[in-house]
Structure formats: structure tokens, C-alpha cells
Amino acid sequence: MSSIELKNIHNRMHEELTLDYKDPNNVRFLKFDEIDHKEVMKDFIKFGGIYDKEIRKQLFNALRYHYYVEPFLAKLKELNLYDDFIAHSSDYYNSVFSGWLEENEVELT
């Protein structure tokens, strides 16, 4: 079985397991494609304090792939920038999560 066939099977299984409605006991969290991860990564490159033109070029090149997350994270780790990215992007992801909690009237106790 090819890797493409395995990916297709994985995607179909994921879609079948995804909750598309609210019920009293479960609230569907945001799907991966409902969050603009690529824009967060671009924002880090532009405004995260990376001034070296070559490093910025390497990071932007990692975002050129269709499946860009793994290459981008690998490049961050290679360049020892992963912790900086986490610090930079955590505010965005926290605000997405807070918005989801409010929108779905979820209270954490």
C-alpha cells in the first residue's frame, strides 16, 4: 500500500470520527484547517525577531510545501528557534482556545 493510500485512509477515518454537531456531553473543537497555522508561522518569521535574511529564507521555503507543518517545525529545531516560535505563537493559540470556550459556553473547572 502506498503512502498516498494510507494518507487517504487516515483522512477518511479522521472525518468519520469528527463530531460535526453539539450534544450535551461533547462540543467539537476546531479542525486543523479552521485555524490559520501558516499565517501564525509567517507572522513569526516576519515579526519574531529573526533578522538574518538567510534564516528567514530557509523558514519561508519550509512553508512552500503542501504539508508544511513538519518541515517548518524541523527547520525551527535545526536552527534552534523552536522555543522562540512557541513563545511567539502561544498568545495566538491561547486566544483561539479562549474564543472557542466562550463561543461554545464551555467553563473549565
C-alpha positions in Angstrom: 0.0 0.0 0.0 1.4 3.4 -0.9 1.8 6.3 1.4 -0.8 8.2 -0.5 -3.4 5.4 0.0 -2.5 5.3 3.7 -3.0 9.1 4.0 -6.4 8.8 2.3 -7.5 6.1 4.7 -6.3 8.1 7.6 -8.2 11.2 6.3 -11.4 9.2 5.8 -11.1 7.7 9.3 -10.5 11.1 10.8 -13.5 12.6 9.0 -15.7 9.8 10.3 -14.6 10.4 13.9 -15.1 14.1 13.8 -18.0 15.4 15.7 -20.0 17.8 13.4 -22.7 18.8 15.9 -23.1 19.8 19.5 -24.6 17.4 22.0 -25.0 17.8 25.8 -21.8 15.9 26.5 -19.5 16.9 23.7 -18.5 20.0 21.8 -16.5 19.7 18.6 -13.2 21.5 18.8 -11.8 23.4 15.9 -10.5 21.3 13.0 -6.9 21.8 11.9 -7.9 23.7 8.8 -10.1 26.1 10.8 -7.0 27.7 12.3 -4.6 29.6 10.1 -1.4 27.9 11.2 0.5 29.0 8.2 -0.3 32.7 8.9 1.0 32.2 12.5 4.2 30.8 11.1 4.6 33.6 8.6 4.0 36.1 11.4 6.8 34.5 13.4 9.2 34.8 10.5 8.3 38.5 9.9 7.9 39.8 13.4 9.5 37.2 15.7 12.9 38.9 15.8 14.6 36.9 13.0 16.8 39.4 11.3 19.1 37.1 9.4 18.0 37.1 5.8 19.2 33.5 5.1 17.4 32.1 8.1 14.2 33.9 7.1 14.6 32.4 3.6 15.0 28.9 4.9 11.9 29.2 7.1 9.8 30.6 4.2 11.0 27.8 2.0 9.8 25.3 4.5 6.3 26.8 4.2 6.2 26.2 0.5 5.2 22.5 0.9 1.6 21.4 0.8 2.2 19.7 4.1 4.2 22.5 5.7 3.9 21.9 9.4 6.5 19.1 9.8 9.2 20.7 7.6 8.7 24.1 9.3 9.0 22.6 12.8 12.0 20.6 11.7 13.7 23.7 10.4 12.9 25.6 13.6 14.5 22.8 15.6 17.5 22.7 13.3 18.0 26.5 13.7 17.4 26.3 17.4 14.3 28.6 17.1 11.6 26.2 18.2 11.3 27.6 21.7 11.1 31.1 20.3 8.3 30.1 18.0 6.4 28.5 20.8 6.7 31.7 22.9 5.7 33.9 20.0 2.7 31.8 18.9 1.3 30.9 22.3 -0.7 34.1 22.6 -2.5 33.4 19.3 -3.3 29.8 20.1 -4.4 30.8 23.6 -6.8 33.4 22.1 -8.2 30.9 19.7 -8.8 28.5 22.5 -10.4 31.2 24.7 -12.7 32.2 21.8 -13.7 28.6 21.3 -14.5 28.3 25.0 -16.6 31.4 25.0 -18.4 30.6 21.7 -19.4 27.1 23.0 -20.1 28.3 26.5 -17.6 25.9 28.0 -16.4 26.6 31.5 -13.3 24.9 32.8 -13.5 23.9 36.5 
